[in-house]
Amino acid sequence: MERELTPEAFSALLEGLYERDDRLELRQEGEVYPRSEKVDAYILSGHAEALQSVEFDGDLWGTLEDIDEQAADEDEAWAKIRAFYLDRGNLLLRLGAGEEWIFNESLARRIGLLSPDSHE
């Protein structure tokens, strides 16, 4: 599964989330949330299975080692990581040039990146 977000849509996603006890959830209209539960891109990146980012270190080589793969360069490493996670039903989120984040399907549904009943 793959999805692309514009910078505006990504900002809206972040504004619509909160993190409590290391768990991301959608904010509910009318509820008040402490500032400490605010989610920014850095916090969201910590919930990604893997990521390729200009801004954040996704520990490419550590992730590759975790999935018992080897690669000659970063491009090959990311291709293997993507294939591994996408073959297991995870979501690839594209956020612009050089920005790809991979999320577990259940998390992607919970935070509104996939609709709850879709089979995308």
Biopython code that builds the backbone (N, CA, C, O; Angstrom):
import numpy as np
from Bio.PDB.StructureBuilder import StructureBuilder

atoms = [
    (1, "MET", "N", (0.843, -1.167, 0.000)),
    (1, "MET", "CA", (0.000, 0.000, 0.000)),
    (1, "MET", "C", (0.892, 1.236, 0.000)),
    (1, "MET", "O", (1.918, 1.287, 0.679)),
    (2, "GLU", "N", (0.483, 2.209, -0.764)),
    (2, "GLU", "CA", (1.246, 3.454, -0.839)),
    (2, "GLU", "C", (0.291, 4.638, -0.785)),
    (2, "GLU", "O", (-0.842, 4.572, -1.261)),
    (3, "ARG", "N", (0.771, 5.703, -0.202)),
    (3, "ARG", "CA", (-0.010, 6.936, -0.122)),
    (3, "ARG", "C", (0.956, 8.108, -0.169)),
    (3, "ARG", "O", (2.074, 8.024, 0.341)),
    (4, "GLU", "N", (0.520, 9.198, -0.781)),
    (4, "GLU", "CA", (1.332, 10.410, -0.850)),
    (4, "GLU", "C", (0.577, 11.547, -0.177)),
    (4, "GLU", "O", (-0.632, 11.695, -0.357)),
    (5, "LEU", "N", (1.304, 12.354, 0.603)),
    (5, "LEU", "CA", (0.706, 13.516, 1.255)),
    (5, "LEU", "C", (1.441, 14.778, 0.843)),
    (5, "LEU", "O", (2.666, 14.788, 0.723)),
    (6, "THR", "N", (0.682, 15.837, 0.627)),
    (6, "THR", "CA", (1.270, 17.152, 0.398)),
    (6, "THR", "C", (1.788, 17.676, 1.737)),
    (6, "THR", "O", (1.414, 17.152, 2.787)),
    (7, "PRO", "N", (2.635, 18.694, 1.719)),
    (7, "PRO", "CA", (3.083, 19.284, 2.993)),
    (7, "PRO", "C", (1.907, 19.757, 3.855)),
    (7, "PRO", "O", (1.937, 19.623, 5.079)),
    (8, "GLU", "N", (0.883, 20.305, 3.219)),
    (8, "GLU", "CA", (-0.290, 20.779, 3.962)),
    (8, "GLU", "C", (-1.038, 19.616, 4.610)),
    (8, "GLU", "O", (-1.455, 19.704, 5.765)),
    (9, "ALA", "N", (-1.204, 18.535, 3.863)),
    (9, "ALA", "CA", (-1.894, 17.361, 4.401)),
    (9, "ALA", "C", (-1.085, 16.721, 5.530)),
    (9, "ALA", "O", (-1.656, 16.221, 6.499)),
    (10, "PHE", "N", (0.234, 16.735, 5.406)),
    (10, "PHE", "CA", (1.084, 16.187, 6.462)),
    (10, "PHE", "C", (0.959, 17.032, 7.729)),
    (10, "PHE", "O", (0.876, 16.489, 8.831)),
    (11, "SER", "N", (0.946, 18.351, 7.579)),
    (11, "SER", "CA", (0.759, 19.238, 8.738)),
    (11, "SER", "C", (-0.588, 18.989, 9.402)),
    (11, "SER", "O", (-0.686, 18.959, 10.629)),
    (12, "ALA", "N", (-1.625, 18.810, 8.587)),
    (12, "ALA", "CA", (-2.958, 18.532, 9.129)),
    (12, "ALA", "C", (-2.971, 17.194, 9.871)),
    (12, "ALA", "O", (-3.606, 17.065, 10.918)),
    (13, "LEU", "N", (-2.271, 16.206, 9.325)),
    (13, "LEU", "CA", (-2.175, 14.911, 10.001)),
    (13, "LEU", "C", (-1.555, 15.093, 11.384)),
    (13, "LEU", "O", (-2.093, 14.602, 12.376)),
    (14, "LEU", "N", (-0.430, 15.794, 11.451)),
    (14, "LEU", "CA", (0.252, 16.000, 12.729)),
    (14, "LEU", "C", (-0.638, 16.737, 13.727)),
    (14, "LEU", "O", (-0.676, 16.386, 14.906)),
    (15, "GLU", "N", (-1.349, 17.752, 13.257)),
    (15, "GLU", "CA", (-2.226, 18.528, 14.139)),
    (15, "GLU", "C", (-3.383, 17.693, 14.663)),
    (15, "GLU", "O", (-3.935, 17.991, 15.722)),
    (16, "GLY", "N", (-3.754, 16.650, 13.930)),
    (16, "GLY", "CA", (-4.878, 15.811, 14.322)),
    (16, "GLY", "C", (-4.508, 14.638, 15.213)),
    (16, "GLY", "O", (-5.356, 13.802, 15.524)),
    (17, "LEU", "N", (-3.242, 14.569, 15.628)),
    (17, "LEU", "CA", (-2.780, 13.445, 16.446)),
    (17, "LEU", "C", (-2.369, 13.891, 17.837)),
    (17, "LEU", "O", (-2.042, 15.056, 18.063)),
    (18, "TYR", "N", (-2.391, 12.954, 18.755)),
    (18, "TYR", "CA", (-1.767, 13.150, 20.060)),
    (18, "TYR", "C", (-1.051, 11.861, 20.441)),
    (18, "TYR", "O", (-1.396, 10.782, 19.958)),
    (19, "GLU", "N", (-0.055, 11.980, 21.308)),
    (19, "GLU", "CA", (0.680, 10.812, 21.787)),
    (19, "GLU", "C", (0.556, 10.744, 23.300)),
    (19, "GLU", "O", (0.877, 11.691, 24.017)),
    (20, "ARG", "N", (0.082, 9.599, 23.759)),
    (20, "ARG", "CA", (-0.052, 9.372, 25.200)),
    (20, "ARG", "C", (0.473, 7.972, 25.502)),
    (20, "ARG", "O", (0.070, 7.000, 24.862)),
    (21, "ASP", "N", (1.360, 7.874, 26.462)),
    (21, "ASP", "CA", (1.945, 6.576, 26.831)),
    (21, "ASP", "C", (2.536, 5.870, 25.616)),
    (21, "ASP", "O", (2.336, 4.670, 25.427)),
    (22, "ASP", "N", (3.263, 6.620, 24.797)),
    (22, "ASP", "CA", (3.934, 6.095, 23.596)),
    (22, "ASP", "C", (2.970, 5.520, 22.563)),
    (22, "ASP", "O", (3.369, 4.680, 21.757)),
    (23, "ARG", "N", (1.724, 5.950, 22.571)),
    (23, "ARG", "CA", (0.735, 5.472, 21.605)),
    (23, "ARG", "C", (0.135, 6.675, 20.883)),
    (23, "ARG", "O", (-0.289, 7.643, 21.514)),
    (24, "LEU", "N", (0.105, 6.604, 19.561)),
    (24, "LEU", "CA", (-0.505, 7.661, 18.756)),
    (24, "LEU", "C", (-1.994, 7.408, 18.605)),
    (24, "LEU", "O", (-2.426, 6.270, 18.419)),
    (25, "GLU", "N", (-2.769, 8.470, 18.685)),
    (25, "GLU", "CA", (-4.221, 8.404, 18.504)),
    (25, "GLU", "C", (-4.690, 9.667, 17.799)),
    (25, "GLU", "O", (-3.994, 10.683, 17.783)),
    (26, "LEU", "N", (-5.882, 9.588, 17.215)),
    (26, "LEU", "CA", (-6.513, 10.757, 16.608)),
    (26, "LEU", "C", (-7.147, 11.620, 17.693)),
    (26, "LEU", "O", (-7.773, 11.109, 18.622)),
    (27, "ARG", "N", (-6.976, 12.926, 17.564)),
    (27, "ARG", "CA", (-7.645, 13.855, 18.475)),
    (27, "ARG", "C", (-9.149, 13.812, 18.196)),
    (27, "ARG", "O", (-9.580, 13.640, 17.056)),
    (28, "GLN", "N", (-9.924, 13.969, 19.246)),
    (28, "GLN", "CA", (-11.376, 13.989, 19.128)),
    (28, "GLN", "C", (-11.869, 15.424, 19.293)),
    (28, "GLN", "O", (-11.411, 16.153, 20.173)),
    (29, "GLU", "N", (-12.788, 15.809, 18.451)),
    (29, "GLU", "CA", (-13.329, 17.167, 18.493)),
    (29, "GLU", "C", (-13.941, 17.453, 19.860)),
    (29, "GLU", "O", (-14.668, 16.630, 20.416)),
    (30, "GLY", "N", (-13.635, 18.625, 20.386)),
    (30, "GLY", "CA", (-14.171, 19.051, 21.669)),
    (30, "GLY", "C", (-13.333, 18.635, 22.868)),
    (30, "GLY", "O", (-13.560, 19.119, 23.977)),
    (31, "GLU", "N", (-12.376, 17.752, 22.663)),
    (31, "GLU", "CA", (-11.501, 17.314, 23.755)),
    (31, "GLU", "C", (-10.332, 18.289, 23.907)),
    (31, "GLU", "O", (-9.926, 18.940, 22.944)),
    (32, "VAL", "N", (-9.806, 18.381, 25.107)),
    (32, "VAL", "CA", (-8.647, 19.223, 25.393)),
    (32, "VAL", "C", (-7.469, 18.298, 25.691)),
    (32, "VAL", "O", (-7.590, 17.345, 26.460)),
    (33, "TYR", "N", (-6.330, 18.596, 25.068)),
    (33, "TYR", "CA", (-5.142, 17.754, 25.215)),
    (33, "TYR", "C", (-3.988, 18.579, 25.770)),
    (33, "TYR", "O", (-3.797, 19.725, 25.364)),
    (34, "PRO", "N", (-3.220, 18.010, 26.691)),
    (34, "PRO", "CA", (-2.047, 18.727, 27.214)),
    (34, "PRO", "C", (-1.031, 18.984, 26.105)),
    (34, "PRO", "O", (-0.930, 18.210, 25.153)),
    (35, "ARG", "N", (-0.289, 20.065, 26.234)),
    (35, "ARG", "CA", (0.739, 20.389, 25.232)),
    (35, "ARG", "C", (1.757, 19.266, 25.100)),
    (35, "ARG", "O", (2.328, 19.065, 24.028)),
    (36, "SER", "N", (1.984, 18.541, 26.173)),
    (36, "SER", "CA", (2.969, 17.451, 26.158)),
    (36, "SER", "C", (2.557, 16.304, 25.233)),
    (36, "SER", "O", (3.382, 15.455, 24.896)),
    (37, "GLU", "N", (1.292, 16.276, 24.825)),
    (37, "GLU", "CA", (0.812, 15.203, 23.945)),
    (37, "GLU", "C", (0.829, 15.601, 22.469)),
    (37, "GLU", "O", (0.405, 14.829, 21.610)),
    (38, "LYS", "N", (1.317, 16.797, 22.181)),
    (38, "LYS", "CA", (1.386, 17.277, 20.797)),
    (38, "LYS", "C", (2.341, 16.399, 19.983)),
    (38, "LYS", "O", (3.380, 15.965, 20.481)),
    (39, "VAL", "N", (1.977, 16.148, 18.741)),
    (39, "VAL", "CA", (2.796, 15.322, 17.848)),
    (39, "VAL", "C", (3.400, 16.203, 16.762)),
    (39, "VAL", "O", (2.689, 16.927, 16.064)),
    (40, "ASP", "N", (4.716, 16.132, 16.630)),
    (40, "ASP", "CA", (5.403, 16.789, 15.523)),
    (40, "ASP", "C", (6.027, 15.699, 14.650)),
    (40, "ASP", "O", (5.886, 14.510, 14.936)),
    (41, "ALA", "N", (6.707, 16.107, 13.599)),
    (41, "ALA", "CA", (7.285, 15.135, 12.662)),
    (41, "ALA", "C", (8.299, 14.228, 13.357)),
    (41, "ALA", "O", (8.384, 13.040, 13.046)),
    (42, "TYR", "N", (9.060, 14.777, 14.288)),
    (42, "TYR", "CA", (10.050, 13.969, 15.001)),
    (42, "TYR", "C", (9.372, 12.857, 15.801)),
    (42, "TYR", "O", (9.811, 11.707, 15.764)),
    (43, "ILE", "N", (8.321, 13.192, 16.512)),
    (43, "ILE", "CA", (7.596, 12.188, 17.299)),
    (43, "ILE", "C", (6.990, 11.138, 16.382)),
    (43, "ILE", "O", (7.089, 9.942, 16.655)),
    (44, "LEU", "N", (6.363, 11.577, 15.292)),
    (44, "LEU", "CA", (5.773, 10.623, 14.353)),
    (44, "LEU", "C", (6.838, 9.708, 13.765)),
    (44, "LEU", "O", (6.586, 8.520, 13.567)),
    (45, "SER", "N", (8.014, 10.238, 13.484)),
    (45, "SER", "CA", (9.080, 9.419, 12.898)),
    (45, "SER", "C", (9.462, 8.262, 13.816)),
    (45, "SER", "O", (9.882, 7.207, 13.342)),
    (46, "GLY", "N", (9.320, 8.451, 15.104)),
    (46, "GLY", "CA", (9.627, 7.393, 16.057)),
    (46, "GLY", "C", (8.655, 6.236, 16.013)),
    (46, "GLY", "O", (8.943, 5.164, 16.547)),
    (47, "HIS", "N", (7.503, 6.435, 15.384)),
    (47, "HIS", "CA", (6.501, 5.376, 15.264)),
    (47, "HIS", "C", (6.578, 4.663, 13.917)),
    (47, "HIS", "O", (5.865, 3.685, 13.691)),
    (48, "ALA", "N", (7.428, 5.140, 13.032)),
    (48, "ALA", "CA", (7.581, 4.512, 11.713)),
    (48, "ALA", "C", (8.374, 3.214, 11.849)),
    (48, "ALA", "O", (9.290, 3.115, 12.665)),
    (49, "GLU", "N", (8.009, 2.230, 11.042)),
    (49, "GLU", "CA", (8.777, 0.986, 10.991)),
    (49, "GLU", "C", (10.157, 1.267, 10.409)),
    (49, "GLU", "O", (11.165, 0.722, 10.858)),
    (50, "ALA", "N", (10.175, 2.127, 9.404)),
    (50, "ALA", "CA", (11.419, 2.517, 8.729)),
    (50, "ALA", "C", (11.152, 3.831, 8.021)),
    (50, "ALA", "O", (10.003, 4.168, 7.735)),
    (51, "LEU", "N", (12.217, 4.575, 7.739)),
    (51, "LEU", "CA", (12.031, 5.800, 6.977)),
    (51, "LEU", "C", (13.306, 6.185, 6.259)),
    (51, "LEU", "O", (14.422, 5.897, 6.694)),
    (52, "GLN", "N", (13.085, 6.850, 5.138)),
    (52, "GLN", "CA", (14.175, 7.462, 4.378)),
    (52, "GLN", "C", (13.849, 8.947, 4.370)),
    (52, "GLN", "O", (12.841, 9.370, 3.804)),
    (53, "SER", "N", (14.706, 9.728, 5.002)),
    (53, "SER", "CA", (14.375, 11.125, 5.226)),
    (53, "SER", "C", (15.613, 11.998, 5.147)),
    (53, "SER", "O", (16.713, 11.583, 5.513)),
    (54, "VAL", "N", (15.413, 13.203, 4.666)),
    (54, "VAL", "CA", (16.479, 14.199, 4.660)),
    (54, "VAL", "C", (16.649, 14.757, 6.071)),
    (54, "VAL", "O", (17.765, 15.053, 6.497)),
    (55, "GLU", "N", (15.547, 14.897, 6.787)),
    (55, "GLU", "CA", (15.551, 15.552, 8.097)),
    (55, "GLU", "C", (15.881, 14.613, 9.261)),
    (55, "GLU", "O", (16.513, 15.031, 10.230)),
    (56, "PHE", "N", (15.459, 13.350, 9.174)),
    (56, "PHE", "CA", (15.610, 12.423, 10.292)),
    (56, "PHE", "C", (16.456, 11.225, 9.904)),
    (56, "PHE", "O", (16.431, 10.771, 8.760)),
    (57, "ASP", "N", (17.207, 10.721, 10.875)),
    (57, "ASP", "CA", (18.018, 9.527, 10.664)),
    (57, "ASP", "C", (17.141, 8.302, 10.864)),
    (57, "ASP", "O", (16.653, 8.050, 11.966)),
    (58, "GLY", "N", (16.944, 7.547, 9.798)),
    (58, "GLY", "CA", (16.120, 6.352, 9.875)),
    (58, "GLY", "C", (16.899, 5.096, 10.188)),
    (58, "GLY", "O", (16.340, 4.001, 10.124)),
    (59, "ASP", "N", (18.190, 5.217, 10.531)),
    (59, "ASP", "CA", (19.041, 4.069, 10.833)),
    (59, "ASP", "C", (18.897, 2.999, 9.759)),
    (59, "ASP", "O", (18.550, 1.851, 10.039)),
    (60, "LEU", "N", (19.168, 3.401, 8.537)),
    (60, "LEU", "CA", (19.030, 2.536, 7.369)),
    (60, "LEU", "C", (19.759, 1.209, 7.541)),
    (60, "LEU", "O", (19.184, 0.147, 7.306)),
    (61, "TRP", "N", (21.009, 1.269, 7.946)),
    (61, "TRP", "CA", (21.812, 0.045, 8.051)),
    (61, "TRP", "C", (21.354, -0.825, 9.208)),
    (61, "TRP", "O", (21.382, -2.051, 9.102)),
    (62, "GLY", "N", (20.935, -0.221, 10.303)),
    (62, "GLY", "CA", (20.400, -0.997, 11.422)),
    (62, "GLY", "C", (19.109, -1.698, 11.047)),
    (62, "GLY", "O", (18.889, -2.851, 11.417)),
    (63, "THR", "N", (18.250, -0.992, 10.306)),
    (63, "THR", "CA", (17.002, -1.590, 9.849)),
    (63, "THR", "C", (17.284, -2.741, 8.901)),
    (63, "THR", "O", (16.644, -3.789, 8.987)),
    (64, "LEU", "N", (18.231, -2.557, 8.001)),
    (64, "LEU", "CA", (18.597, -3.616, 7.062)),
    (64, "LEU", "C", (19.096, -4.849, 7.820)),
    (64, "LEU", "O", (18.742, -5.980, 7.485)),
    (65, "GLU", "N", (19.902, -4.623, 8.822)),
    (65, "GLU", "CA", (20.399, -5.734, 9.640)),
    (65, "GLU", "C", (19.253, -6.430, 10.372)),
    (65, "GLU", "O", (19.241, -7.655, 10.488)),
    (66, "ASP", "N", (18.286, -5.646, 10.869)),
    (66, "ASP", "CA", (17.131, -6.214, 11.576)),
    (66, "ASP", "C", (16.345, -7.183, 10.705)),
    (66, "ASP", "O", (15.776, -8.151, 11.208)),
    (67, "ILE", "N", (16.311, -6.924, 9.398)),
    (67, "ILE", "CA", (15.549, -7.799, 8.499)),
    (67, "ILE", "C", (16.451, -8.837, 7.827)),
    (67, "ILE", "O", (16.047, -9.495, 6.868)),
    (68, "ASP", "N", (17.669, -8.973, 8.338)),
    (68, "ASP", "CA", (18.628, -9.982, 7.846)),
    (68, "ASP", "C", (18.928, -9.845, 6.362)),
    (68, "ASP", "O", (18.931, -10.829, 5.622)),
    (69, "GLU", "N", (19.180, -8.616, 5.939)),
    (69, "GLU", "CA", (19.537, -8.342, 4.546)),
    (69, "GLU", "C", (20.868, -7.605, 4.511)),
    (69, "GLU", "O", (21.334, -7.072, 5.518)),
    (70, "GLN", "N", (21.463, -7.590, 3.330)),
    (70, "GLN", "CA", (22.692, -6.839, 3.091)),
    (70, "GLN", "C", (22.529, -6.074, 1.790)),
    (70, "GLN", "O", (21.744, -6.457, 0.923)),
    (71, "ALA", "N", (23.282, -4.983, 1.662)),
    (71, "ALA", "CA", (23.212, -4.168, 0.450)),
    (71, "ALA", "C", (24.557, -3.499, 0.214)),
    (71, "ALA", "O", (25.343, -3.287, 1.137)),
    (72, "ALA", "N", (24.796, -3.174, -1.049)),
    (72, "ALA", "CA", (26.058, -2.532, -1.431)),
    (72, "ALA", "C", (26.036, -1.024, -1.195)),
    (72, "ALA", "O", (27.080, -0.412, -0.970)),
    (73, "ASP", "N", (24.837, -0.421, -1.246)),
    (73, "ASP", "CA", (24.739, 1.026, -1.067)),
    (73, "ASP", "C", (23.379, 1.385, -0.469)),
    (73, "ASP", "O", (22.526, 0.520, -0.275)),
    (74, "GLU", "N", (23.194, 2.665, -0.182)),
    (74, "GLU", "CA", (21.957, 3.111, 0.467)),
    (74, "GLU", "C", (20.722, 2.898, -0.394)),
    (74, "GLU", "O", (19.663, 2.552, 0.130)),
    (75, "ASP", "N", (20.833, 3.097, -1.704)),
    (75, "ASP", "CA", (19.682, 2.892, -2.583)),
    (75, "ASP", "C", (19.221, 1.439, -2.560)),
    (75, "ASP", "O", (18.026, 1.159, -2.470)),
    (76, "GLU", "N", (20.168, 0.528, -2.641)),
    (76, "GLU", "CA", (19.827, -0.897, -2.594)),
    (76, "GLU", "C", (19.262, -1.266, -1.220)),
    (76, "GLU", "O", (18.320, -2.053, -1.119)),
    (77, "ALA", "N", (19.838, -0.699, -0.179)),
    (77, "ALA", "CA", (19.356, -0.969, 1.178)),
    (77, "ALA", "C", (17.902, -0.532, 1.327)),
    (77, "ALA", "O", (17.072, -1.284, 1.838)),
    (78, "TRP", "N", (17.596, 0.689, 0.879)),
    (78, "TRP", "CA", (16.221, 1.187, 1.014)),
    (78, "TRP", "C", (15.268, 0.353, 0.167)),
    (78, "TRP", "O", (14.149, 0.081, 0.603)),
    (79, "ALA", "N", (15.672, -0.057, -1.017)),
    (79, "ALA", "CA", (14.820, -0.896, -1.871)),
    (79, "ALA", "C", (14.488, -2.209, -1.160)),
    (79, "ALA", "O", (13.347, -2.669, -1.220)),
    (80, "LYS", "N", (15.451, -2.805, -0.501)),
    (80, "LYS", "CA", (15.209, -4.063, 0.218)),
    (80, "LYS", "C", (14.316, -3.848, 1.435)),
    (80, "LYS", "O", (13.447, -4.671, 1.724)),
    (81, "ILE", "N", (14.526, -2.754, 2.138)),
    (81, "ILE", "CA", (13.691, -2.441, 3.299)),
    (81, "ILE", "C", (12.251, -2.207, 2.858)),
    (81, "ILE", "O", (11.319, -2.746, 3.454)),
    (82, "ARG", "N", (12.075, -1.409, 1.821)),
    (82, "ARG", "CA", (10.721, -1.149, 1.295)),
    (82, "ARG", "C", (10.031, -2.443, 0.919)),
    (82, "ARG", "O", (8.892, -2.686, 1.317)),
    (83, "ALA", "N", (10.725, -3.279, 0.146)),
    (83, "ALA", "CA", (10.138, -4.546, -0.303)),
    (83, "ALA", "C", (9.745, -5.414, 0.895)),
    (83, "ALA", "O", (8.663, -6.001, 0.914)),
    (84, "PHE", "N", (10.617, -5.491, 1.881)),
    (84, "PHE", "CA", (10.342, -6.304, 3.069)),
    (84, "PHE", "C", (9.048, -5.853, 3.745)),
    (84, "PHE", "O", (8.168, -6.671, 4.011)),
    (85, "TYR", "N", (8.933, -4.566, 4.020)),
    (85, "TYR", "CA", (7.767, -4.070, 4.748)),
    (85, "TYR", "C", (6.502, -4.032, 3.893)),
    (85, "TYR", "O", (5.418, -4.330, 4.395)),
    (86, "LEU", "N", (6.614, -3.678, 2.637)),
    (86, "LEU", "CA", (5.424, -3.638, 1.787)),
    (86, "LEU", "C", (4.881, -5.036, 1.541)),
    (86, "LEU", "O", (3.666, -5.212, 1.443)),
    (87, "ASP", "N", (5.749, -6.032, 1.439)),
    (87, "ASP", "CA", (5.300, -7.421, 1.278)),
    (87, "ASP", "C", (4.520, -7.909, 2.491)),
    (87, "ASP", "O", (3.800, -8.904, 2.402)),
    (88, "ARG", "N", (4.650, -7.234, 3.605)),
    (88, "ARG", "CA", (3.968, -7.615, 4.837)),
    (88, "ARG", "C", (2.772, -6.715, 5.143)),
    (88, "ARG", "O", (2.281, -6.702, 6.271)),
    (89, "GLY", "N", (2.301, -5.963, 4.146)),
    (89, "GLY", "CA", (1.081, -5.185, 4.292)),
    (89, "GLY", "C", (1.225, -3.830, 4.952)),
    (89, "GLY", "O", (0.224, -3.228, 5.340)),
    (90, "ASN", "N", (2.438, -3.340, 5.088)),
    (90, "ASN", "CA", (2.642, -2.020, 5.682)),
    (90, "ASN", "C", (2.364, -0.916, 4.665)),
    (90, "ASN", "O", (2.258, -1.181, 3.467)),
    (91, "LEU", "N", (2.248, 0.299, 5.137)),
    (91, "LEU", "CA", (1.960, 1.456, 4.288)),
    (91, "LEU", "C", (3.225, 2.258, 4.031)),
    (91, "LEU", "O", (3.954, 2.605, 4.960)),
    (92, "LEU", "N", (3.478, 2.547, 2.761)),
    (92, "LEU", "CA", (4.555, 3.457, 2.372)),
    (92, "LEU", "C", (3.940, 4.837, 2.204)),
    (92, "LEU", "O", (3.061, 5.031, 1.365)),
    (93, "LEU", "N", (4.396, 5.787, 2.991)),
    (93, "LEU", "CA", (3.896, 7.160, 2.933)),
    (93, "LEU", "C", (4.961, 8.029, 2.296)),
    (93, "LEU", "O", (6.073, 8.142, 2.813)),
    (94, "ARG", "N", (4.621, 8.644, 1.168)),
    (94, "ARG", "CA", (5.543, 9.555, 0.482)),
    (94, "ARG", "C", (5.204, 10.983, 0.896)),
    (94, "ARG", "O", (4.049, 11.407, 0.851)),
    (95, "LEU", "N", (6.242, 11.711, 1.299)),
    (95, "LEU", "CA", (6.049, 13.082, 1.777)),
    (95, "LEU", "C", (6.797, 14.093, 0.928)),
    (95, "LEU", "O", (7.020, 15.221, 1.368)),
    (96, "GLY", "N", (7.184, 13.716, -0.263)),
    (96, "GLY", "CA", (7.937, 14.602, -1.141)),
    (96, "GLY", "C", (9.237, 13.945, -1.541)),
    (96, "GLY", "O", (9.509, 12.801, -1.175)),
    (97, "ALA", "N", (10.030, 14.668, -2.287)),
    (97, "ALA", "CA", (11.292, 14.128, -2.794)),
    (97, "ALA", "C", (12.195, 13.676, -1.651)),
    (97, "ALA", "O", (12.518, 14.456, -0.755)),
    (98, "GLY", "N", (12.593, 12.420, -1.693)),
    (98, "GLY", "CA", (13.513, 11.892, -0.693)),
    (98, "GLY", "C", (12.905, 11.578, 0.657)),
    (98, "GLY", "O", (13.631, 11.247, 1.595)),
    (99, "GLU", "N", (11.590, 11.672, 0.780)),
    (99, "GLU", "CA", (10.912, 11.411, 2.053)),
    (99, "GLU", "C", (9.928, 10.262, 1.880)),
    (99, "GLU", "O", (8.868, 10.429, 1.276)),
    (100, "GLU", "N", (10.278, 9.108, 2.408)),
    (100, "GLU", "CA", (9.391, 7.952, 2.414)),
    (100, "GLU", "C", (9.423, 7.347, 3.808)),
    (100, "GLU", "O", (10.489, 7.047, 4.344)),
    (101, "TRP", "N", (8.241, 7.171, 4.387)),
    (101, "TRP", "CA", (8.114, 6.614, 5.727)),
    (101, "TRP", "C", (7.230, 5.384, 5.627)),
    (101, "TRP", "O", (6.261, 5.376, 4.869)),
    (102, "ILE", "N", (7.551, 4.351, 6.380)),
    (102, "ILE", "CA", (6.778, 3.113, 6.362)),
    (102, "ILE", "C", (6.125, 2.924, 7.727)),
    (102, "ILE", "O", (6.784, 2.974, 8.765)),
    (103, "PHE", "N", (4.801, 2.705, 7.696)),
    (103, "PHE", "CA", (4.030, 2.510, 8.923)),
    (103, "PHE", "C", (3.329, 1.164, 8.908)),
    (103, "PHE", "O", (2.879, 0.689, 7.865)),
    (104, "ASN", "N", (3.245, 0.566, 10.076)),
    (104, "ASN", "CA", (2.465, -0.643, 10.281)),
    (104, "ASN", "C", (1.020, -0.360, 9.870)),
    (104, "ASN", "O", (0.503, 0.727, 10.125)),
    (105, "GLU", "N", (0.376, -1.326, 9.239)),
    (105, "GLU", "CA", (-0.980, -1.117, 8.733)),
    (105, "GLU", "C", (-1.957, -0.735, 9.838)),
    (105, "GLU", "O", (-2.777, 0.162, 9.641)),
    (106, "SER", "N", (-1.893, -1.386, 10.988)),
    (106, "SER", "CA", (-2.857, -1.070, 12.047)),
    (106, "SER", "C", (-2.663, 0.355, 12.570)),
    (106, "SER", "O", (-3.641, 1.045, 12.859)),
    (107, "LEU", "N", (-1.417, 0.798, 12.693)),
    (107, "LEU", "CA", (-1.162, 2.182, 13.098)),
    (107, "LEU", "C", (-1.669, 3.143, 12.030)),
    (107, "LEU", "O", (-2.304, 4.148, 12.351)),
    (108, "ALA", "N", (-1.395, 2.844, 10.767)),
    (108, "ALA", "CA", (-1.843, 3.709, 9.668)),
    (108, "ALA", "C", (-3.359, 3.871, 9.692)),
    (108, "ALA", "O", (-3.864, 4.966, 9.446)),
    (109, "ARG", "N", (-4.087, 2.804, 9.983)),
    (109, "ARG", "CA", (-5.548, 2.894, 10.080)),
    (109, "ARG", "C", (-5.961, 3.714, 11.304)),
    (109, "ARG", "O", (-6.853, 4.557, 11.219)),
    (110, "ARG", "N", (-5.313, 3.464, 12.433)),
    (110, "ARG", "CA", (-5.683, 4.148, 13.677)),
    (110, "ARG", "C", (-5.493, 5.656, 13.583)),
    (110, "ARG", "O", (-6.269, 6.415, 14.165)),
    (111, "ILE", "N", (-4.465, 6.101, 12.852)),
    (111, "ILE", "CA", (-4.203, 7.546, 12.778)),
    (111, "ILE", "C", (-4.759, 8.186, 11.507)),
    (111, "ILE", "O", (-4.451, 9.338, 11.202)),
    (112, "GLY", "N", (-5.575, 7.439, 10.770)),
    (112, "GLY", "CA", (-6.294, 8.017, 9.645)),
    (112, "GLY", "C", (-5.565, 8.048, 8.317)),
    (112, "GLY", "O", (-6.024, 8.703, 7.382)),
    (113, "LEU", "N", (-4.434, 7.352, 8.208)),
    (113, "LEU", "CA", (-3.739, 7.295, 6.916)),
    (113, "LEU", "C", (-4.412, 6.312, 5.968)),
    (113, "LEU", "O", (-4.288, 6.431, 4.749)),
    (114, "LEU", "N", (-5.116, 5.353, 6.523)),
    (114, "LEU", "CA", (-5.932, 4.409, 5.758)),
    (114, "LEU", "C", (-7.303, 4.391, 6.404)),
    (114, "LEU", "O", (-7.416, 4.526, 7.623)),
    (115, "SER", "N", (-8.341, 4.226, 5.608)),
    (115, "SER", "CA", (-9.670, 4.157, 6.206)),
    (115, "SER", "C", (-9.815, 2.827, 6.940)),
    (115, "SER", "O", (-9.257, 1.816, 6.513)),
    (116, "PRO", "N", (-10.559, 2.824, 8.039)),
    (116, "PRO", "CA", (-10.646, 1.636, 8.890)),
    (116, "PRO", "C", (-11.133, 0.376, 8.185)),
    (116, "PRO", "O", (-10.720, -0.728, 8.540)),
    (117, "ASP", "N", (-11.998, 0.525, 7.198)),
    (117, "ASP", "CA", (-12.579, -0.659, 6.559)),
    (117, "ASP", "C", (-12.080, -0.896, 5.138)),
    (117, "ASP", "O", (-12.590, -1.780, 4.451)),
    (118, "SER", "N", (-11.107, -0.134, 4.690)),
    (118, "SER", "CA", (-10.611, -0.301, 3.320)),
    (118, "SER", "C", (-9.655, -1.478, 3.241)),
    (118, "SER", "O", (-9.093, -1.918, 4.244)),
    (119, "HIS", "N", (-9.489, -1.969, 2.040)),
    (119, "HIS", "CA", (-8.543, -3.055, 1.783)),
    (119, "HIS", "C", (-7.490, -2.565, 0.815)),
    (119, "HIS", "O", (-7.110, -3.271, -0.118)),
    (120, "GLU", "N", (-7.019, -1.345, 1.045)),
    (120, "GLU", "CA", (-6.039, -0.713, 0.164)),
    (120, "GLU", "C", (-4.761, -1.505, 0.145)),
    (120, "GLU", "O", (-3.812, -1.129, -0.543)),
]
sb = StructureBuilder()
sb.init_structure("model")
sb.init_model(0)
sb.init_chain("A")
sb.init_seg("    ")
for serial, (resi, resn, name, xyz) in enumerate(atoms, 1):
    if name == "N":
        sb.init_residue(resn, " ", resi, " ")
    sb.init_atom(name, np.array(xyz, "f"), 0.0, 1.0, " ", f" {name:<3s}", serial, name[0])
structure = sb.get_structure()
